[in-house]
Amino acid sequence: MYSLLLSIDASTVDWSRAQFALTAIYHWLFVPLTLGLALIMGIMETCYYRTKNLFWKDVAMFWQRLFGINFAMGVATGLILEFEFGTNWSNYSWFVGDIFGAPLAIEGILAFFLESTFVAVMFFGWEKVSGGFHLASTWLTGTGATLSAWWILVANSWMQYPVGCTFNPDTVRNEMTDFAAVAFSPFAIDKFCHTVISSWIVGAMFVLAVSCWYLQKRRDQKLAVASMKIASIVGLVSSVLTMATGDSSAVKVAEVQPMKLAAMEALYDGGNNVSLTAIAAVNPFEQPDYAKGVEAPLRIGIPGGLSILATHDFNGYVPGINDILNGYIKPDGTKVLSAKEKMEKGKAVIAMLSKYKELKKKNPKDPTLLQLDKNIKADMQYMGYGYIKDKSELVPFIPVCFYAFRAMVGIGTLLVLFFIVVLFFVYRRDILSHRWLHMSGLAMLPLAYIASEAGWIVAEFGRQPWVIQDLMPSGVAVSDISSGAIATTFFIFLILFTVLLCVEINILCKQIKRGPEYSE
């Protein structure tokens, strides 16, 4: 049960965060490949359906086989991830279960049901159903996986931008009042588009890497070249769309999570016409002394770049870490409270809520309750700050955010160039003889995964200390269980997930070495 005066050992919070991060990172190794391969294998089977060329059927079946292996592993880790909300984050689940549980329930009932129904037809129905129905099953399997991602990202986006809810002081819970606002918030739409489209890049890079391996071994070259043509187009288009959705997401982050953006940029003091950091020597092992306002050493910036990214205005105002902590005035004249003022308001909300519950117990008809309820809801947006002991807690670990963001953007740019090069050689040159390109394809695959994981690290690490932005910090959200129990399960999961990953890689490698089964 959620307790306003909850006091949890710091090691419990740290181990709970570590375990959830471990599970999420391993789970995210499987999800992008599932989403990416779903699109590519759908395109390949569409080619078969339109041309009736058995070659395309063989190609589609081969990639579907690899999809199935990865799909199974993703399901296993995903289930554990959802269970952890009840085991390690029970106070969070109590506080917002009415809201957070809805999209997860829909994901389980609708999206996962859609996946599990049609994936069987896709794998075992080639000779049992019509070509049109089988093609539909393949696309519906991918659609189910994408819808599953949609509802999970809706839940995650609500944690980053809580909307469509009202706090009930009688139950001490947030309750959903507008499902549409939760399901279709601008933050959720941008996050979904950016995440799913970037996953297509991983799928495309996987197909290119496997195809490059075949070319390197001088086998199954027809399949490899045909796959590379589709994958390079998907990869390039997805890369461009990812940049576009990333731009839209940056504007939303600047609007509702300015501290995350400031940490990503190591921006200590903001202003107008703020440059975008290209490189800087931020110490990766310690939090910078941002209070001094001295920018990171050896910094090279792109003039006006951050203002354009955050506001789409070359002269736009972007607050830095110190501005956010000390309070500032927006260009429209709106005053943003300092961290100290927010903390005071948060403590006042907690005190009023405690008084409300005491009065409610003594006299449910006390006329004071109505005014207390009004006051609580008026400043509810600051409640989470009441649990913050020092304003430094509001600053995420800057080096992780800074370098993860640059890894994501830097590798993403490199991938765009690689897809362009592959497209040129696969359509204009004899790609079979360029072994340097084959080796490059193999080397680029782990980089694509690093960029994908870095994106999630920026999104999740950048909003610390909040589990729910401004409403609930991590220290209040965890379960009241011993840190030793969580540490034990952490290492159990570490071993389990590592074994699962090794098993998947081993099975995938065996299937790749085995190669496609040709009909003629």
C-alpha positions in Angstrom: 0.0 0.0 0.0 1.2 3.5 -0.9 2.4 5.4 2.2 3.0 9.1 2.3 5.6 8.7 5.0 7.4 5.8 3.3 11.1 5.5 4.1 12.9 3.0 2.0 16.6 2.0 2.3 18.6 3.6 -0.5 20.1 0.3 -1.5 16.6 -1.1 -2.1 16.0 1.7 -4.5 19.3 1.2 -6.3 18.9 -2.5 -6.6 15.3 -2.2 -7.8 16.4 0.3 -10.5 19.4 -1.9 -11.5 17.2 -5.0 -11.8 14.6 -3.2 -13.9 17.3 -1.6 -16.1 18.9 -5.0 -16.6 15.6 -6.6 -17.7 14.7 -3.7 -19.9 18.1 -3.6 -21.6 18.0 -7.3 -22.3 14.3 -7.2 -23.5 15.2 -4.3 -25.9 17.8 -6.5 -27.6 14.9 -8.6 -28.9 12.1 -6.1 -29.6 13.7 -3.9 -32.3 14.7 -7.0 -34.4 11.1 -8.3 -34.0 9.6 -5.1 -35.3 12.2 -4.6 -38.0 12.0 -8.2 -39.4 8.2 -8.1 -39.3 8.2 -5.3 -41.8 10.9 -6.7 -44.1 9.5 -10.3 -44.2 6.1 -8.8 -44.9 7.5 -6.9 -47.9 9.3 -10.1 -49.1 6.1 -12.2 -48.9 4.2 -9.4 -50.7 6.8 -9.8 -53.5 6.0 -13.5 -53.7 2.3 -12.9 -53.7 2.5 -10.5 -56.5 5.0 -12.3 -58.7 4.3 -16.0 -57.8 8.0 -16.5 -58.0 9.0 -19.3 -55.6 12.3 -17.6 -54.9 10.6 -14.9 -52.9 8.7 -17.5 -51.0 12.0 -19.2 -50.0 13.4 -15.8 -49.0 10.4 -14.9 -46.9 10.4 -18.3 -45.2 14.0 -18.0 -44.3 13.7 -14.6 -42.6 10.4 -15.7 -40.9 12.4 -18.5 -39.4 14.9 -16.1 -37.9 12.0 -13.8 -36.8 10.3 -16.7 -34.9 13.5 -17.4 -32.8 13.8 -13.8 -31.8 10.1 -13.4 -31.2 10.0 -16.2 -28.6 12.9 -14.7 -26.6 11.3 -11.3 -26.6 8.1 -12.7 -25.1 10.0 -14.4 -22.3 11.9 -11.3 -21.2 8.8 -9.0 -21.7 6.7 -11.0 -19.3 9.3 -10.7 -16.6 9.5 -7.0 -17.1 5.8 -6.5 -16.5 5.9 -8.7 -13.4 8.5 -6.5 -11.8 6.0 -3.7 -11.5 4.1 -5.8 -8.9 7.2 -7.2 -7.1 9.7 -4.3 -7.0 7.5 -1.3 -7.6 4.3 -2.1 -5.7 3.9 1.5 -4.4 4.0 2.8 -7.9 1.5 0.2 -9.0 -0.8 1.2 -6.2 -0.5 4.9 -6.8 -1.3 4.8 -10.6 -2.4 1.3 -11.3 -5.8 2.5 -12.6 -3.9 4.4 -15.3 -0.8 2.4 -16.0 -2.6 -0.9 -16.0 -5.1 0.0 -18.7 -2.7 0.1 -21.7 -0.8 -2.9 -20.4 -4.1 -4.9 -20.1 -5.1 -3.8 -23.7 -1.7 -4.9 -24.9 -2.1 -8.3 -23.4 -5.7 -8.8 -24.5 -5.6 -7.3 -28.0 -2.1 -6.9 -29.3 -0.6 -10.1 -27.9 -3.7 -12.1 -28.8 -3.4 -10.8 -32.4 0.3 -11.8 -32.5 -0.2 -15.3 -31.0 -3.1 -16.1 -33.3 -1.6 -15.2 -36.6 2.0 -16.1 -35.9 0.9 -19.8 -36.0 -0.7 -19.4 -39.4 2.4 -17.6 -40.6 4.7 -20.4 -39.7 2.6 -23.5 -40.3 0.0 -22.4 -42.8 2.0 -22.1 -46.0 0.4 -25.2 -47.6 -2.9 -25.0 -45.5 -4.4 -21.6 -46.3 -4.7 -19.5 -49.4 -1.8 -17.2 -50.4 -3.8 -14.1 -49.6 -4.8 -15.3 -46.2 -1.2 -16.3 -45.4 0.1 -12.9 -46.6 -2.5 -11.2 -44.3 -1.4 -13.4 -41.4 2.2 -12.3 -41.9 1.3 -8.6 -41.9 -1.1 -9.1 -39.0 1.7 -10.7 -37.0 3.8 -7.7 -37.6 0.8 -5.4 -36.9 0.2 -7.2 -33.6 3.9 -6.7 -32.6 3.6 -3.0 -33.5 0.3 -2.6 -31.6 1.9 -4.3 -28.6 4.7 -1.7 -28.8 2.1 1.0 -29.0 0.4 0.2 -25.8 3.6 -0.3 -23.9 4.9 3.0 -25.2 1.6 4.7 -24.2 2.2 3.5 -20.6 5.8 4.6 -20.7 4.9 8.0 -22.2 2.4 8.6 -19.5 5.2 8.2 -16.9 7.1 10.8 -18.8 4.1 13.1 -19.3 1.2 12.3 -17.0 -2.1 13.5 -18.4 -5.8 12.5 -18.4 -5.9 11.7 -14.7 -7.1 13.2 -11.4 -5.8 12.6 -7.9 -8.3 11.1 -5.4 -7.3 12.0 -1.8 -9.7 9.4 -0.4 -7.8 6.5 -1.9 -4.4 8.3 -2.3 -4.4 7.2 -6.0 -4.4 8.8 -9.4 -7.4 7.8 -11.4 -7.9 8.0 -15.1 -10.4 10.6 -16.3 -9.6 10.8 -20.0 -8.5 7.6 -21.7 -8.1 9.3 -25.1 -5.7 11.9 -23.5 -3.6 9.0 -22.1 -3.7 6.9 -25.3 -3.1 9.6 -27.8 -1.0 12.3 -26.0 1.4 14.0 -28.3 4.3 12.6 -26.2 3.0 9.1 -26.8 2.5 9.5 -30.5 6.0 10.9 -31.0 7.6 8.3 -28.8 5.8 5.5 -30.6 6.8 6.7 -34.1 10.4 7.4 -33.2 10.8 4.0 -31.3 9.1 1.8 -33.9 10.7 3.4 -37.0 14.1 3.3 -35.4 13.5 -0.4 -34.7 13.1 -0.9 -38.5 16.7 0.3 -38.8 17.9 -2.5 -36.6 15.9 -5.1 -38.6 17.3 -3.7 -41.8 20.8 -3.8 -40.5 20.4 -7.4 -39.3 19.3 -8.4 -42.8 22.2 -6.6 -44.3 24.7 -8.1 -41.9 23.5 -11.7 -42.6 23.4 -11.0 -46.3 27.0 -9.6 -46.2 28.1 -12.8 -44.4 26.6 -14.9 -47.2 28.5 -12.8 -49.8 31.6 -13.1 -47.7 31.3 -16.9 -47.8 30.3 -16.8 -51.5 27.0 -18.7 -50.9 23.3 -18.0 -51.4 24.3 -14.9 -53.3 21.0 -14.4 -55.0 19.1 -14.4 -51.7 21.7 -12.1 -50.2 21.6 -9.5 -53.0 17.7 -9.5 -53.1 17.5 -9.1 -49.4 20.1 -6.3 -49.4 18.1 -4.4 -52.0 15.0 -4.4 -49.7 16.8 -3.9 -46.5 18.9 -1.0 -47.7 15.8 0.8 -48.9 13.9 0.1 -45.6 17.0 1.2 -43.7 17.5 4.5 -45.5 13.8 5.5 -45.4 13.6 4.5 -41.8 16.7 6.5 -40.9 15.3 9.7 -42.5 11.9 9.2 -40.8 13.7 8.5 -37.5 15.5 11.8 -37.8 12.2 13.6 -38.5 10.4 11.9 -35.5 13.5 12.5 -33.3 13.2 16.2 -34.1 9.6 16.3 -33.1 10.4 14.3 -29.9 13.1 16.8 -29.0 10.6 19.7 -29.0 8.3 17.7 -26.7 11.1 16.9 -24.3 12.2 20.5 -24.3 8.6 21.4 -23.4 7.8 18.9 -20.6 11.2 17.5 -19.6 13.7 20.4 -19.9 16.0 18.9 -17.3 16.5 15.8 -19.5 17.4 18.0 -22.5 19.8 20.1 -20.4 21.5 16.9 -19.1 21.8 15.5 -22.7 23.6 18.6 -23.7 25.5 19.3 -20.5 23.9 22.7 -20.6 24.5 24.4 -17.3 23.3 27.9 -18.1 20.7 28.4 -20.8 19.7 31.4 -22.9 18.8 32.4 -26.4 20.5 31.2 -29.6 22.1 28.2 -27.7 24.6 26.1 -29.7 24.3 22.4 -30.0 27.3 20.5 -28.6 29.1 18.4 -31.2 31.8 17.2 -28.9 33.0 18.0 -25.4 35.3 16.4 -22.8 32.7 15.6 -20.1 34.2 13.4 -17.4 32.3 10.1 -17.8 32.9 9.0 -14.2 31.6 11.9 -12.1 28.9 14.5 -12.0 30.1 17.9 -13.3 30.1 20.9 -11.1 27.2 22.4 -13.0 26.5 25.0 -10.3 29.6 27.0 -11.4 28.1 27.3 -14.9 31.4 26.6 -16.6 30.8 24.7 -19.8 32.5 21.4 -20.5 36.1 21.6 -21.6 37.1 21.3 -25.3 33.5 22.0 -26.3 32.7 22.5 -30.0 29.2 23.6 -30.7 27.0 24.3 -33.7 25.7 27.9 -33.4 22.0 28.1 -32.6 21.7 24.3 -33.1 20.1 23.5 -29.7 17.6 26.4 -30.0 16.5 25.1 -33.4 16.3 21.5 -32.1 14.3 22.5 -29.0 12.1 25.4 -30.3 12.5 25.4 -34.1 13.7 28.9 -33.7 17.3 30.0 -34.2 17.0 32.5 -31.4 14.7 30.3 -29.1 15.3 30.2 -25.4 16.5 26.9 -23.8 16.9 26.7 -20.0 20.0 25.1 -18.5 20.3 23.0 -15.4 20.9 26.0 -13.1 18.0 27.9 -14.7 15.7 25.0 -14.0 16.9 24.6 -10.4 16.9 28.3 -9.6 13.7 29.2 -11.5 13.4 31.3 -14.7 11.0 33.3 -16.8 9.8 31.8 -20.1 9.8 34.0 -23.2 6.0 34.3 -22.9 6.4 35.7 -19.4 5.4 32.6 -17.5 7.4 32.1 -14.3 8.8 28.6 -13.7 9.3 28.0 -10.0 12.6 27.1 -8.6 13.3 23.7 -7.2 13.1 25.0 -3.6 9.7 26.5 -4.3 8.5 23.3 -5.8 9.8 21.3 -2.9 8.0 23.6 -0.5 4.7 23.2 -2.4 5.2 19.4 -2.5 5.7 19.2 1.2 2.6 21.4 1.7 0.5 19.0 -0.5 1.8 16.0 1.6 0.9 17.8 4.8 -2.6 18.7 3.5 -3.2 15.2 2.4 -2.2 13.9 5.8 -4.6 16.4 7.4 -7.3 15.4 5.0 -7.1 11.8 5.9 -7.2 12.6 9.7 -10.2 14.8 9.3 -11.9 12.3 7.0 -11.5 9.6 9.7 -12.9 11.8 12.4 -15.8 13.5 10.5 -16.5 12.5 6.9 -18.8 15.5 6.5 -16.3 18.1 7.8 -16.7 21.2 5.5 -13.0 21.8 5.7 -12.4 18.7 3.5 -13.8 20.3 0.4 -11.3 23.2 0.6 -8.4 20.8 1.4 -9.3 18.6 -1.6 -9.3 21.7 -3.8 -5.9 22.9 -2.5 -4.4 19.4 -2.9 -5.5 19.2 -6.5 -4.3 22.7 -7.3 -0.7 21.9 -6.3 -0.8 18.2 -7.1 1.7 18.7 -9.9 4.4 19.4 -7.3 3.7 16.5 -4.9 6.7 14.5 -5.9 9.0 17.4 -5.1 7.9 17.0 -1.4 10.0 13.8 -1.2 13.2 15.4 -2.6 15.7 16.2 0.1 18.2 18.2 -1.9 17.7 19.9 -5.3 20.8 18.1 -6.6 18.7 14.9 -6.7 16.7 16.5 -9.5 19.7 16.4 -11.9 20.2 13.1 -13.6 23.8 11.8 -14.0 24.9 14.1 -16.8 27.8 12.0 -18.4 25.4 9.0 -19.1 22.8 11.2 -20.7 25.4 13.2 -22.6 27.3 10.3 -24.2 24.3 8.1 -24.8 22.7 10.9 -26.8 25.8 11.3 -28.9 26.2 7.6 -29.4 22.6 7.4 -30.7 22.9 10.4 -33.0 26.5 9.7 -34.1 25.8 6.0 -35.0 22.5 6.9 -36.5 24.3 9.3 -38.9 26.8 6.6 -39.8 24.0 4.2 -40.5 22.4 6.6 -42.9 25.7 6.9 -44.8 26.1 3.1 -44.8 22.6 2.5 -46.2 23.4 5.0 -49.0 26.6 3.3 -49.9 24.9 -0.1 -49.9 22.1 1.1 -52.1 24.7 2.5 -54.6 26.7 -0.7 -54.8 23.8 -3.0 -54.8 22.1 -1.2 -57.7 25.0 0.4 -59.6 28.0 -1.8 -59.0 29.0 -5.5 -58.6 28.5 -5.8 -54.9 29.8 -9.4 -54.9 33.4 -8.4 -55.3 33.6 -5.7 -52.7 34.7 -7.6 -49.6 35.4 -4.5 -47.6 31.7 -3.7 -47.8 30.8 -7.2 -46.6 33.0 -6.8 -43.6 31.6 -3.3 -42.9 28.1 -4.8 -42.9 29.0 -7.3 -40.2 30.7 -4.5 -38.1 27.7 -2.2 -38.4 25.2 -4.6 -36.8 26.4 -4.2 -33.2 26.6 -0.5 -33.7 22.9 -0.4 -34.7 22.1 -2.2 -31.4 24.2 0.2 -29.4 22.4 3.2 -30.9 19.0 1.6 -30.2 20.0 0.9 -26.5 21.5 4.4 -26.2 18.1 5.9 -27.2 16.4 4.0 -24.4 19.1 5.0 -21.9 18.6 8.7 -22.8 14.8 8.4 -22.4 14.8 6.6 -19.1 18.0 7.8 -17.4 17.3 11.3 -18.4 14.1 11.5 -16.4 15.6 10.5 -13.1 14.8 10.8 -10.2 11.3 10.5 -11.5 9.3 7.3 -12.0 6.4 9.6 -12.8 7.5 13.0 -14.0 7.1 15.5 -11.1 4.7 13.2 -9.2 6.6 10.3 -7.9 10.4 9.8 -7.4 12.0 6.4 -7.4 12.5 6.3 -3.6 8.7 6.4 -3.1 7.8 4.0 -5.9 9.6 0.9 -4.8 8.3 -2.0 -2.7 9.2 -2.3 0.9 11.4 -5.4 0.5 14.9 -6.1 1.5 17.7 -5.1 -0.8 19.3 -8.5 -0.4 16.3 -10.2 -2.0 16.4 -7.9 -5.0 20.2 -8.3 -5.3 19.7 -12.1 -5.3 17.1 -12.0 -8.1 19.2 -9.4 -10.0 22.0 -11.9 -10.4 19.6 -14.8 -11.1 18.1 -12.7 -13.9 21.6 -11.7 -15.1 22.5 -15.3 -15.5 19.1 -16.3 -17.0 19.0 -13.4 -19.5 22.6 -14.0 -20.5 21.9 -17.7 -21.1 18.8 -16.8 -23.1 20.8 -14.3 -25.2 23.6 -16.8 -25.8 21.0 -19.5 -26.7 19.3 -17.1 -29.2 22.6 -16.1 -30.8 23.6 -19.8 -31.1 20.3 -20.8 -32.7 20.3 -17.8 -35.0 23.9 -18.6 -36.1 23.0 -22.2 -36.7 20.0 -21.3 -38.8 22.0 -18.7 -40.8 24.7 -21.3 -41.5 22.0 -23.8 -42.5 20.6 -21.2 -44.9 17.4 -21.1 -46.8 15.5 -24.1 -48.1 14.9 -23.7 -51.8 11.8 -25.0 -53.5 13.5 -25.5 -56.8 
